[in-house]
Amino acid sequence: MINQGQLALPRFQRHEAWKADQIEGVLENILRLPSLPIGALLTLEVGNEELFHSRPIAGAPPLNGRPQMHLLDGQQRMTAIWRSLNDNYDDLSVYLVNDDNDDEPQIRTKKRWYRKGVRYPVWLNDPAQGLAAGLIPVHVLCPGSSGEQRMNEWCAQAGVDHRIMMRLTKLRARVASYPIPFLSLPVETSPETALDVFIRMNTSASPLKDFDIVVAQLEGAVGNSLHSMIEDLRHDVPAAREFGNMEDLALTVAALLLGKPPLKRTYLDKDFGRELARVWPSVRSGIERGIGFLRDEAIFSEKLLPTEVAFYLVSALWARVPEDGHDVEGRARTLIRKTLWRASFTERYAKTAATRAYADYMKLSAMIANPEATEMPELFDETANPLPSPEELARACWPGRRDRLSRAILAVSLHGGGYDFADGAKANADNIARREYHHLFPVSVLGVERDSPYASRALNCALITWRTNRKIAAKTPREYLLARAAGAPLGESEIRSRMESHMVPYDALIEGDYDNFIAQRA
């Protein structure tokens, strides 16, 4: 049915997600004697008119006409079986281990990749070499005449003996006769009921994400594909790709714009999909303007984003700012800047972030709409949410560890330009990906291990180009600063300026007293 386009997926279904061990497990359950169940499927009969747009199972032929059934539950299982038996995974191949254990056959996956049109590792392309390593491709077990032809061709190329041929024939029969039970919703089922069954099944037993729930709701409510809407957003706002999981961030922005907390209960509301479609233009505008604002604040990517709360709160607020608002926009920018940095440097969103962000958003959006509004968000309460002390900043760990305060320190340190120590280039969205974390005081100079908390502090870090990082190597600060000064056209004053653009106290660094430097920078 998959091959003939009779069994397809409703477009709202999430995409292929299984890992190698899950693929191996489902095939071993089918091949063992006695076989083990892999669970029932749930399908929806398709009548004269499709309730939902269709798409083929991953790796299957394109659909040609209307399918007979939509697969509501069991996509991952059927995709694993289909792709394994047809060897059309791009990044792996699936093999039967060649041993004598016919009661419990073992399945193994091997990573594959393409380079200049050649599939690697190359030795796996040779049946004889694969068999010598004890591997038989699972696609020779595919039922039907094409699978039998595959088996015969592989056996001839590998030079197998009669014993292996008989084993494969026996296992092919097991695959062909394996029963896959399914439950079917009748053609009279309404779209609302089908979606409700889909959501209930996938939220009670398996981890359906919030985004997947809304994909289904939106499809049912207005016929739009949220996957396509997100792809259009990424296409129209390329910088969105640099800020992580845009699916979840977009839903969060939408929830705030609808005046609702970004929680699962909000996404489960049957009207959320329709309401999302209504506010989607504002979601897109808010994210686009929010990313532009973050770049102005020298936050160029997820690597520099202290907390995702800052992203979705900033984006939702920008969606409320009038275009070409002049003074209104200037006031809003100041308000949103304060929001960004207090969200980054305080512990306001350390717990119950979604609920607290919603509460703050409601008050902040009211302040944007009404300059006379006086009720401040709790985020701005300096008693309840104080900024960190210099001592707390000094203890912050290395920013590569996704710690909020550490990333906040790194992000704000680029606010003055973050000019590279050697080439003098300003940090920007185009070059930030080529910059590396650099120990201002190298670990070897401090005489500690590389992962020592003493050396790996956020305040001992700067983002510089990899070439500059290699040039500095294990030199003391004085050595590499004097070397840079000798190479710079304007001498030491230019290097001082570049260091201070990272909020690095030049004099404390060149003196070589590490503890004093950390205290001064804090």
Contacts in CASP RR format, 6 or more apart in sequence:
PFRMAT RR
TARGET T0000
AUTHOR 0000-0000-0000
METHOD contacts of the structure
MODEL  1
MINQGQLALPRFQRHEAWKADQIEGVLENILRLPSLPIGALLTLEVGNEE
LFHSRPIAGAPPLNGRPQMHLLDGQQRMTAIWRSLNDNYDDLSVYLVNDD
NDDEPQIRTKKRWYRKGVRYPVWLNDPAQGLAAGLIPVHVLCPGSSGEQR
MNEWCAQAGVDHRIMMRLTKLRARVASYPIPFLSLPVETSPETALDVFIR
MNTSASPLKDFDIVVAQLEGAVGNSLHSMIEDLRHDVPAAREFGNMEDLA
LTVAALLLGKPPLKRTYLDKDFGRELARVWPSVRSGIERGIGFLRDEAIF
SEKLLPTEVAFYLVSALWARVPEDGHDVEGRARTLIRKTLWRASFTERYA
KTAATRAYADYMKLSAMIANPEATEMPELFDETANPLPSPEELARACWPG
RRDRLSRAILAVSLHGGGYDFADGAKANADNIARREYHHLFPVSVLGVER
DSPYASRALNCALITWRTNRKIAAKTPREYLLARAAGAPLGESEIRSRME
SHMVPYDALIEGDYDNFIAQRA
1 7 0 8 1.000
1 68 0 8 1.000
1 69 0 8 1.000
2 56 0 8 1.000
2 57 0 8 1.000
2 60 0 8 1.000
2 78 0 8 1.000
2 82 0 8 1.000
3 60 0 8 1.000
3 61 0 8 1.000
5 56 0 8 1.000
5 60 0 8 1.000
5 61 0 8 1.000
5 63 0 8 1.000
5 64 0 8 1.000
5 65 0 8 1.000
5 67 0 8 1.000
6 67 0 8 1.000
6 68 0 8 1.000
6 69 0 8 1.000
7 43 0 8 1.000
7 57 0 8 1.000
7 67 0 8 1.000
7 68 0 8 1.000
7 69 0 8 1.000
7 71 0 8 1.000
7 78 0 8 1.000
8 54 0 8 1.000
8 55 0 8 1.000
8 56 0 8 1.000
8 57 0 8 1.000
8 63 0 8 1.000
8 67 0 8 1.000
8 69 0 8 1.000
8 70 0 8 1.000
8 71 0 8 1.000
9 54 0 8 1.000
9 55 0 8 1.000
9 56 0 8 1.000
9 57 0 8 1.000
9 70 0 8 1.000
9 71 0 8 1.000
9 75 0 8 1.000
10 44 0 8 1.000
10 51 0 8 1.000
10 52 0 8 1.000
10 53 0 8 1.000
10 54 0 8 1.000
10 55 0 8 1.000
10 70 0 8 1.000
10 71 0 8 1.000
10 72 0 8 1.000
10 219 0 8 1.000
11 52 0 8 1.000
11 53 0 8 1.000
11 54 0 8 1.000
11 55 0 8 1.000
11 219 0 8 1.000
11 225 0 8 1.000
11 227 0 8 1.000
12 52 0 8 1.000
12 195 0 8 1.000
12 198 0 8 1.000
12 212 0 8 1.000
12 215 0 8 1.000
12 216 0 8 1.000
12 218 0 8 1.000
12 219 0 8 1.000
12 220 0 8 1.000
12 225 0 8 1.000
12 226 0 8 1.000
13 55 0 8 1.000
13 71 0 8 1.000
13 72 0 8 1.000
13 75 0 8 1.000
14 75 0 8 1.000
14 208 0 8 1.000
14 209 0 8 1.000
14 211 0 8 1.000
14 212 0 8 1.000
14 215 0 8 1.000
15 58 0 8 1.000
15 227 0 8 1.000
16 58 0 8 1.000
16 75 0 8 1.000
16 76 0 8 1.000
16 79 0 8 1.000
17 76 0 8 1.000
18 76 0 8 1.000
18 79 0 8 1.000
18 80 0 8 1.000
20 92 0 8 1.000
20 109 0 8 1.000
22 76 0 8 1.000
22 80 0 8 1.000
23 80 0 8 1.000
23 84 0 8 1.000
23 92 0 8 1.000
23 94 0 8 1.000
23 107 0 8 1.000
23 109 0 8 1.000
24 94 0 8 1.000
24 107 0 8 1.000
24 108 0 8 1.000
24 109 0 8 1.000
25 107 0 8 1.000
26 38 0 8 1.000
26 77 0 8 1.000
26 80 0 8 1.000
26 81 0 8 1.000
27 80 0 8 1.000
27 81 0 8 1.000
27 84 0 8 1.000
27 94 0 8 1.000
27 107 0 8 1.000
27 138 0 8 1.000
28 104 0 8 1.000
28 105 0 8 1.000
28 106 0 8 1.000
28 107 0 8 1.000
29 35 0 8 1.000
29 36 0 8 1.000
29 37 0 8 1.000
29 38 0 8 1.000
30 38 0 8 1.000
30 81 0 8 1.000
30 174 0 8 1.000
30 175 0 8 1.000
30 178 0 8 1.000
31 96 0 8 1.000
31 105 0 8 1.000
31 107 0 8 1.000
31 141 0 8 1.000
31 171 0 8 1.000
31 174 0 8 1.000
31 175 0 8 1.000
32 103 0 8 1.000
32 104 0 8 1.000
32 105 0 8 1.000
33 102 0 8 1.000
33 103 0 8 1.000
33 104 0 8 1.000
33 174 0 8 1.000
35 174 0 8 1.000
35 178 0 8 1.000
37 181 0 8 1.000
38 77 0 8 1.000
38 180 0 8 1.000
39 77 0 8 1.000
39 180 0 8 1.000
39 181 0 8 1.000
40 180 0 8 1.000
40 181 0 8 1.000
40 182 0 8 1.000
40 183 0 8 1.000
41 71 0 8 1.000
41 73 0 8 1.000
41 74 0 8 1.000
41 77 0 8 1.000
41 78 0 8 1.000
41 180 0 8 1.000
41 181 0 8 1.000
41 182 0 8 1.000
41 183 0 8 1.000
42 71 0 8 1.000
42 72 0 8 1.000
42 73 0 8 1.000
42 74 0 8 1.000
42 182 0 8 1.000
42 183 0 8 1.000
42 184 0 8 1.000
42 185 0 8 1.000
42 197 0 8 1.000
42 198 0 8 1.000
42 201 0 8 1.000
43 69 0 8 1.000
43 70 0 8 1.000
43 71 0 8 1.000
43 72 0 8 1.000
43 182 0 8 1.000
43 183 0 8 1.000
43 184 0 8 1.000
43 185 0 8 1.000
44 51 0 8 1.000
44 69 0 8 1.000
44 70 0 8 1.000
44 72 0 8 1.000
44 184 0 8 1.000
44 185 0 8 1.000
44 189 0 8 1.000
44 194 0 8 1.000
45 68 0 8 1.000
45 69 0 8 1.000
45 184 0 8 1.000
45 185 0 8 1.000
45 186 0 8 1.000
45 187 0 8 1.000
45 189 0 8 1.000
46 66 0 8 1.000
46 67 0 8 1.000
46 68 0 8 1.000
46 69 0 8 1.000
46 70 0 8 1.000
46 187 0 8 1.000
47 66 0 8 1.000
47 187 0 8 1.000
50 66 0 8 1.000
50 67 0 8 1.000
50 70 0 8 1.000
51 70 0 8 1.000
51 189 0 8 1.000
51 190 0 8 1.000
51 191 0 8 1.000
51 194 0 8 1.000
52 70 0 8 1.000
52 191 0 8 1.000
52 194 0 8 1.000
52 219 0 8 1.000
52 220 0 8 1.000
53 219 0 8 1.000
53 223 0 8 1.000
53 225 0 8 1.000
54 63 0 8 1.000
54 66 0 8 1.000
54 67 0 8 1.000
54 70 0 8 1.000
55 63 0 8 1.000
56 62 0 8 1.000
56 63 0 8 1.000
57 71 0 8 1.000
57 75 0 8 1.000
57 78 0 8 1.000
57 79 0 8 1.000
57 82 0 8 1.000
58 79 0 8 1.000
58 83 0 8 1.000
59 79 0 8 1.000
59 82 0 8 1.000
59 83 0 8 1.000
59 86 0 8 1.000
59 88 0 8 1.000
60 82 0 8 1.000
69 184 0 8 1.000
71 78 0 8 1.000
72 185 0 8 1.000
72 194 0 8 1.000
72 197 0 8 1.000
72 198 0 8 1.000
72 201 0 8 1.000
73 198 0 8 1.000
73 201 0 8 1.000
73 202 0 8 1.000
83 89 0 8 1.000
84 94 0 8 1.000
84 138 0 8 1.000
84 139 0 8 1.000
85 138 0 8 1.000
85 139 0 8 1.000
85 141 0 8 1.000
85 142 0 8 1.000
85 143 0 8 1.000
85 175 0 8 1.000
86 139 0 8 1.000
86 142 0 8 1.000
87 93 0 8 1.000
87 94 0 8 1.000
87 137 0 8 1.000
87 138 0 8 1.000
87 139 0 8 1.000
89 112 0 8 1.000
90 112 0 8 1.000
90 114 0 8 1.000
91 111 0 8 1.000
91 112 0 8 1.000
91 113 0 8 1.000
92 109 0 8 1.000
92 110 0 8 1.000
92 111 0 8 1.000
92 112 0 8 1.000
93 109 0 8 1.000
93 110 0 8 1.000
93 112 0 8 1.000
93 124 0 8 1.000
93 137 0 8 1.000
94 107 0 8 1.000
94 108 0 8 1.000
94 109 0 8 1.000
94 137 0 8 1.000
94 138 0 8 1.000
94 139 0 8 1.000
95 107 0 8 1.000
95 108 0 8 1.000
95 109 0 8 1.000
95 110 0 8 1.000
95 135 0 8 1.000
95 136 0 8 1.000
95 137 0 8 1.000
95 138 0 8 1.000
96 105 0 8 1.000
96 106 0 8 1.000
96 107 0 8 1.000
96 135 0 8 1.000
96 136 0 8 1.000
96 137 0 8 1.000
96 138 0 8 1.000
96 141 0 8 1.000
96 171 0 8 1.000
97 105 0 8 1.000
97 106 0 8 1.000
97 107 0 8 1.000
97 108 0 8 1.000
97 134 0 8 1.000
97 135 0 8 1.000
97 136 0 8 1.000
98 131 0 8 1.000
98 134 0 8 1.000
98 135 0 8 1.000
98 136 0 8 1.000
98 164 0 8 1.000
99 106 0 8 1.000
99 134 0 8 1.000
102 167 0 8 1.000
102 170 0 8 1.000
102 171 0 8 1.000
105 171 0 8 1.000
107 138 0 8 1.000
108 135 0 8 1.000
110 121 0 8 1.000
110 124 0 8 1.000
110 135 0 8 1.000
112 119 0 8 1.000
112 120 0 8 1.000
112 121 0 8 1.000
112 124 0 8 1.000
113 119 0 8 1.000
113 120 0 8 1.000
114 120 0 8 1.000
119 125 0 8 1.000
123 129 0 8 1.000
123 130 0 8 1.000
123 133 0 8 1.000
124 130 0 8 1.000
124 135 0 8 1.000
127 137 0 8 1.000
127 154 0 8 1.000
127 157 0 8 1.000
127 158 0 8 1.000
127 159 0 8 1.000
128 157 0 8 1.000
128 158 0 8 1.000
128 159 0 8 1.000
130 136 0 8 1.000
130 158 0 8 1.000
131 158 0 8 1.000
131 159 0 8 1.000
131 160 0 8 1.000
136 154 0 8 1.000
136 164 0 8 1.000
136 168 0 8 1.000
137 154 0 8 1.000
139 147 0 8 1.000
139 150 0 8 1.000
140 147 0 8 1.000
140 150 0 8 1.000
140 151 0 8 1.000
140 154 0 8 1.000
140 155 0 8 1.000
140 168 0 8 1.000
140 172 0 8 1.000
141 147 0 8 1.000
141 151 0 8 1.000
141 168 0 8 1.000
141 171 0 8 1.000
141 172 0 8 1.000
141 175 0 8 1.000
142 150 0 8 1.000
142 172 0 8 1.000
142 175 0 8 1.000
143 172 0 8 1.000
143 175 0 8 1.000
143 176 0 8 1.000
144 176 0 8 1.000
147 172 0 8 1.000
148 172 0 8 1.000
151 168 0 8 1.000
151 169 0 8 1.000
151 172 0 8 1.000
155 164 0 8 1.000
155 165 0 8 1.000
155 168 0 8 1.000
185 193 0 8 1.000
185 194 0 8 1.000
185 197 0 8 1.000
191 220 0 8 1.000
192 220 0 8 1.000
192 270 0 8 1.000
195 216 0 8 1.000
195 217 0 8 1.000
195 219 0 8 1.000
195 220 0 8 1.000
196 270 0 8 1.000
198 216 0 8 1.000
199 208 0 8 1.000
199 213 0 8 1.000
199 216 0 8 1.000
199 268 0 8 1.000
202 208 0 8 1.000
202 212 0 8 1.000
203 213 0 8 1.000
203 268 0 8 1.000
209 248 0 8 1.000
210 248 0 8 1.000
210 251 0 8 1.000
210 264 0 8 1.000
210 267 0 8 1.000
211 226 0 8 1.000
211 247 0 8 1.000
211 248 0 8 1.000
211 251 0 8 1.000
213 264 0 8 1.000
213 267 0 8 1.000
213 268 0 8 1.000
214 226 0 8 1.000
214 251 0 8 1.000
214 267 0 8 1.000
214 272 0 8 1.000
214 273 0 8 1.000
214 276 0 8 1.000
215 225 0 8 1.000
215 226 0 8 1.000
215 227 0 8 1.000
217 267 0 8 1.000
217 270 0 8 1.000
217 272 0 8 1.000
217 273 0 8 1.000
217 274 0 8 1.000
217 276 0 8 1.000
218 224 0 8 1.000
218 225 0 8 1.000
218 226 0 8 1.000
218 273 0 8 1.000
218 274 0 8 1.000
218 276 0 8 1.000
218 277 0 8 1.000
219 225 0 8 1.000
219 226 0 8 1.000
221 271 0 8 1.000
221 273 0 8 1.000
221 274 0 8 1.000
221 277 0 8 1.000
222 273 0 8 1.000
222 274 0 8 1.000
222 277 0 8 1.000
224 277 0 8 1.000
226 247 0 8 1.000
226 276 0 8 1.000
229 280 0 8 1.000
230 246 0 8 1.000
230 247 0 8 1.000
230 250 0 8 1.000
233 240 0 8 1.000
233 246 0 8 1.000
233 250 0 8 1.000
233 284 0 8 1.000
233 287 0 8 1.000
234 240 0 8 1.000
234 241 0 8 1.000
234 246 0 8 1.000
236 284 0 8 1.000
236 288 0 8 1.000
237 284 0 8 1.000
237 287 0 8 1.000
237 288 0 8 1.000
237 291 0 8 1.000
239 291 0 8 1.000
239 292 0 8 1.000
239 295 0 8 1.000
239 429 0 8 1.000
240 246 0 8 1.000
240 287 0 8 1.000
240 288 0 8 1.000
240 291 0 8 1.000
242 300 0 8 1.000
242 301 0 8 1.000
242 302 0 8 1.000
242 429 0 8 1.000
243 249 0 8 1.000
243 291 0 8 1.000
243 294 0 8 1.000
243 301 0 8 1.000
243 302 0 8 1.000
243 305 0 8 1.000
243 311 0 8 1.000
244 302 0 8 1.000
246 287 0 8 1.000
249 287 0 8 1.000
249 308 0 8 1.000
249 311 0 8 1.000
249 312 0 8 1.000
249 315 0 8 1.000
250 283 0 8 1.000
250 287 0 8 1.000
251 262 0 8 1.000
251 267 0 8 1.000
251 276 0 8 1.000
252 262 0 8 1.000
252 312 0 8 1.000
252 316 0 8 1.000
252 354 0 8 1.000
253 283 0 8 1.000
253 286 0 8 1.000
253 287 0 8 1.000
253 312 0 8 1.000
253 315 0 8 1.000
253 316 0 8 1.000
253 319 0 8 1.000
254 275 0 8 1.000
254 276 0 8 1.000
254 279 0 8 1.000
254 280 0 8 1.000
254 283 0 8 1.000
255 261 0 8 1.000
255 262 0 8 1.000
255 263 0 8 1.000
255 266 0 8 1.000
255 267 0 8 1.000
255 272 0 8 1.000
255 358 0 8 1.000
256 262 0 8 1.000
256 312 0 8 1.000
256 313 0 8 1.000
256 316 0 8 1.000
256 357 0 8 1.000
256 358 0 8 1.000
256 361 0 8 1.000
257 279 0 8 1.000
257 282 0 8 1.000
257 283 0 8 1.000
257 316 0 8 1.000
257 319 0 8 1.000
257 320 0 8 1.000
258 266 0 8 1.000
258 272 0 8 1.000
258 275 0 8 1.000
258 276 0 8 1.000
258 279 0 8 1.000
259 358 0 8 1.000
259 361 0 8 1.000
259 362 0 8 1.000
260 266 0 8 1.000
260 358 0 8 1.000
261 354 0 8 1.000
261 355 0 8 1.000
261 358 0 8 1.000
262 312 0 8 1.000
262 354 0 8 1.000
262 357 0 8 1.000
262 358 0 8 1.000
263 354 0 8 1.000
263 355 0 8 1.000
266 272 0 8 1.000
276 283 0 8 1.000
282 319 0 8 1.000
283 315 0 8 1.000
283 319 0 8 1.000
285 318 0 8 1.000
285 319 0 8 1.000
286 315 0 8 1.000
286 316 0 8 1.000
286 318 0 8 1.000
286 319 0 8 1.000
287 315 0 8 1.000
289 315 0 8 1.000
289 318 0 8 1.000
289 319 0 8 1.000
289 321 0 8 1.000
290 311 0 8 1.000
290 314 0 8 1.000
290 315 0 8 1.000
290 318 0 8 1.000
291 315 0 8 1.000
293 314 0 8 1.000
293 318 0 8 1.000
293 333 0 8 1.000
293 336 0 8 1.000
293 340 0 8 1.000
294 300 0 8 1.000
294 305 0 8 1.000
294 311 0 8 1.000
294 314 0 8 1.000
294 340 0 8 1.000
295 429 0 8 1.000
297 337 0 8 1.000
297 340 0 8 1.000
297 411 0 8 1.000
297 415 0 8 1.000
298 304 0 8 1.000
298 411 0 8 1.000
298 412 0 8 1.000
298 414 0 8 1.000
298 415 0 8 1.000
298 416 0 8 1.000
298 417 0 8 1.000
298 418 0 8 1.000
298 427 0 8 1.000
299 305 0 8 1.000
299 310 0 8 1.000
299 340 0 8 1.000
299 411 0 8 1.000
300 427 0 8 1.000
300 428 0 8 1.000
300 429 0 8 1.000
300 432 0 8 1.000
301 429 0 8 1.000
301 432 0 8 1.000
301 433 0 8 1.000
303 407 0 8 1.000
303 432 0 8 1.000
304 407 0 8 1.000
304 410 0 8 1.000
304 411 0 8 1.000
304 414 0 8 1.000
304 432 0 8 1.000
305 311 0 8 1.000
305 407 0 8 1.000
305 411 0 8 1.000
306 343 0 8 1.000
306 344 0 8 1.000
306 345 0 8 1.000
306 404 0 8 1.000
306 405 0 8 1.000
306 407 0 8 1.000
306 408 0 8 1.000
306 411 0 8 1.000
307 343 0 8 1.000
307 344 0 8 1.000
307 349 0 8 1.000
307 353 0 8 1.000
307 404 0 8 1.000
307 407 0 8 1.000
309 343 0 8 1.000
309 349 0 8 1.000
309 353 0 8 1.000
309 357 0 8 1.000
310 339 0 8 1.000
310 340 0 8 1.000
310 343 0 8 1.000
310 344 0 8 1.000
312 357 0 8 1.000
313 339 0 8 1.000
313 343 0 8 1.000
313 357 0 8 1.000
313 360 0 8 1.000
313 361 0 8 1.000
313 364 0 8 1.000
314 336 0 8 1.000
314 339 0 8 1.000
314 340 0 8 1.000
316 361 0 8 1.000
316 365 0 8 1.000
317 332 0 8 1.000
317 335 0 8 1.000
317 336 0 8 1.000
317 339 0 8 1.000
317 361 0 8 1.000
317 364 0 8 1.000
317 365 0 8 1.000
317 368 0 8 1.000
318 332 0 8 1.000
318 336 0 8 1.000
320 332 0 8 1.000
320 365 0 8 1.000
320 368 0 8 1.000
320 369 0 8 1.000
321 328 0 8 1.000
321 329 0 8 1.000
321 332 0 8 1.000
321 333 0 8 1.000
321 336 0 8 1.000
321 368 0 8 1.000
322 328 0 8 1.000
322 329 0 8 1.000
328 368 0 8 1.000
328 371 0 8 1.000
331 368 0 8 1.000
331 371 0 8 1.000
332 368 0 8 1.000
335 364 0 8 1.000
335 367 0 8 1.000
335 368 0 8 1.000
336 364 0 8 1.000
338 380 0 8 1.000
339 360 0 8 1.000
339 364 0 8 1.000
339 377 0 8 1.000
339 379 0 8 1.000
341 408 0 8 1.000
341 412 0 8 1.000
342 348 0 8 1.000
342 379 0 8 1.000
342 380 0 8 1.000
342 385 0 8 1.000
342 387 0 8 1.000
343 349 0 8 1.000
343 379 0 8 1.000
344 404 0 8 1.000
344 407 0 8 1.000
344 408 0 8 1.000
344 411 0 8 1.000
344 412 0 8 1.000
345 387 0 8 1.000
345 388 0 8 1.000
345 405 0 8 1.000
345 408 0 8 1.000
345 412 0 8 1.000
346 379 0 8 1.000
346 385 0 8 1.000
346 386 0 8 1.000
346 387 0 8 1.000
346 388 0 8 1.000
347 385 0 8 1.000
348 356 0 8 1.000
348 360 0 8 1.000
348 378 0 8 1.000
348 379 0 8 1.000
348 385 0 8 1.000
349 356 0 8 1.000
349 357 0 8 1.000
350 404 0 8 1.000
356 378 0 8 1.000
356 379 0 8 1.000
359 377 0 8 1.000
359 378 0 8 1.000
360 377 0 8 1.000
360 378 0 8 1.000
360 379 0 8 1.000
361 377 0 8 1.000
363 373 0 8 1.000
363 375 0 8 1.000
363 376 0 8 1.000
363 377 0 8 1.000
364 377 0 8 1.000
364 379 0 8 1.000
366 373 0 8 1.000
366 375 0 8 1.000
367 373 0 8 1.000
367 375 0 8 1.000
367 376 0 8 1.000
378 384 0 8 1.000
378 385 0 8 1.000
379 385 0 8 1.000
388 396 0 8 1.000
388 405 0 8 1.000
390 519 0 8 1.000
390 522 0 8 1.000
391 522 0 8 1.000
392 405 0 8 1.000
393 405 0 8 1.000
393 409 0 8 1.000
393 458 0 8 1.000
393 459 0 8 1.000
393 522 0 8 1.000
394 457 0 8 1.000
394 459 0 8 1.000
394 518 0 8 1.000
394 519 0 8 1.000
394 522 0 8 1.000
395 457 0 8 1.000
396 403 0 8 1.000
396 405 0 8 1.000
396 406 0 8 1.000
396 409 0 8 1.000
396 457 0 8 1.000
396 458 0 8 1.000
396 459 0 8 1.000
397 403 0 8 1.000
397 406 0 8 1.000
397 453 0 8 1.000
397 456 0 8 1.000
397 457 0 8 1.000
397 458 0 8 1.000
398 406 0 8 1.000
398 437 0 8 1.000
398 456 0 8 1.000
398 457 0 8 1.000
398 458 0 8 1.000
398 461 0 8 1.000
399 406 0 8 1.000
399 407 0 8 1.000
399 409 0 8 1.000
399 410 0 8 1.000
399 437 0 8 1.000
399 458 0 8 1.000
399 461 0 8 1.000
400 406 0 8 1.000
400 407 0 8 1.000
400 437 0 8 1.000
403 458 0 8 1.000
405 458 0 8 1.000
406 458 0 8 1.000
407 458 0 8 1.000
409 458 0 8 1.000
409 459 0 8 1.000
409 461 0 8 1.000
410 458 0 8 1.000
410 461 0 8 1.000
410 463 0 8 1.000
412 503 0 8 1.000
413 462 0 8 1.000
413 502 0 8 1.000
413 503 0 8 1.000
413 504 0 8 1.000
414 427 0 8 1.000
414 463 0 8 1.000
414 502 0 8 1.000
415 503 0 8 1.000
416 501 0 8 1.000
416 502 0 8 1.000
416 503 0 8 1.000
417 426 0 8 1.000
417 427 0 8 1.000
417 501 0 8 1.000
417 502 0 8 1.000
418 426 0 8 1.000
418 427 0 8 1.000
418 462 0 8 1.000
418 463 0 8 1.000
418 498 0 8 1.000
418 501 0 8 1.000
418 502 0 8 1.000
419 425 0 8 1.000
419 426 0 8 1.000
419 427 0 8 1.000
419 497 0 8 1.000
419 498 0 8 1.000
419 501 0 8 1.000
419 502 0 8 1.000
420 427 0 8 1.000
420 435 0 8 1.000
420 464 0 8 1.000
420 465 0 8 1.000
420 468 0 8 1.000
420 498 0 8 1.000
421 462 0 8 1.000
421 464 0 8 1.000
421 468 0 8 1.000
421 472 0 8 1.000
421 480 0 8 1.000
421 484 0 8 1.000
421 495 0 8 1.000
421 498 0 8 1.000
421 499 0 8 1.000
422 464 0 8 1.000
422 465 0 8 1.000
422 467 0 8 1.000
422 468 0 8 1.000
422 471 0 8 1.000
422 484 0 8 1.000
423 465 0 8 1.000
423 467 0 8 1.000
423 468 0 8 1.000
424 498 0 8 1.000
425 431 0 8 1.000
425 465 0 8 1.000
426 501 0 8 1.000
427 435 0 8 1.000
427 463 0 8 1.000
431 465 0 8 1.000
432 463 0 8 1.000
434 465 0 8 1.000
434 466 0 8 1.000
435 463 0 8 1.000
435 464 0 8 1.000
435 465 0 8 1.000
435 466 0 8 1.000
436 463 0 8 1.000
436 464 0 8 1.000
436 465 0 8 1.000
436 466 0 8 1.000
436 469 0 8 1.000
437 461 0 8 1.000
437 463 0 8 1.000
438 461 0 8 1.000
438 462 0 8 1.000
438 463 0 8 1.000
438 464 0 8 1.000
438 468 0 8 1.000
438 469 0 8 1.000
438 472 0 8 1.000
439 455 0 8 1.000
439 456 0 8 1.000
439 460 0 8 1.000
439 461 0 8 1.000
440 460 0 8 1.000
440 461 0 8 1.000
440 462 0 8 1.000
440 477 0 8 1.000
440 504 0 8 1.000
440 509 0 8 1.000
440 517 0 8 1.000
441 455 0 8 1.000
441 460 0 8 1.000
441 477 0 8 1.000
441 512 0 8 1.000
441 514 0 8 1.000
441 517 0 8 1.000
442 472 0 8 1.000
442 473 0 8 1.000
442 474 0 8 1.000
442 475 0 8 1.000
442 476 0 8 1.000
443 449 0 8 1.000
443 450 0 8 1.000
443 452 0 8 1.000
443 455 0 8 1.000
443 456 0 8 1.000
444 474 0 8 1.000
445 474 0 8 1.000
445 475 0 8 1.000
445 476 0 8 1.000
445 477 0 8 1.000
446 452 0 8 1.000
446 454 0 8 1.000
446 455 0 8 1.000
446 514 0 8 1.000
448 454 0 8 1.000
448 455 0 8 1.000
450 456 0 8 1.000
457 518 0 8 1.000
459 518 0 8 1.000
459 521 0 8 1.000
459 522 0 8 1.000
460 514 0 8 1.000
460 518 0 8 1.000
462 502 0 8 1.000
462 504 0 8 1.000
463 502 0 8 1.000
464 472 0 8 1.000
471 480 0 8 1.000
471 483 0 8 1.000
472 480 0 8 1.000
475 483 0 8 1.000
476 512 0 8 1.000
477 509 0 8 1.000
477 510 0 8 1.000
477 512 0 8 1.000
478 510 0 8 1.000
478 512 0 8 1.000
481 495 0 8 1.000
481 499 0 8 1.000
481 506 0 8 1.000
481 509 0 8 1.000
481 510 0 8 1.000
482 492 0 8 1.000
484 495 0 8 1.000
484 498 0 8 1.000
485 491 0 8 1.000
485 492 0 8 1.000
485 494 0 8 1.000
485 495 0 8 1.000
488 494 0 8 1.000
488 495 0 8 1.000
495 506 0 8 1.000
496 506 0 8 1.000
499 506 0 8 1.000
499 509 0 8 1.000
500 506 0 8 1.000
503 521 0 8 1.000
504 521 0 8 1.000
505 517 0 8 1.000
505 520 0 8 1.000
505 521 0 8 1.000
508 516 0 8 1.000
508 517 0 8 1.000
508 520 0 8 1.000
508 521 0 8 1.000
509 517 0 8 1.000
511 517 0 8 1.000
END
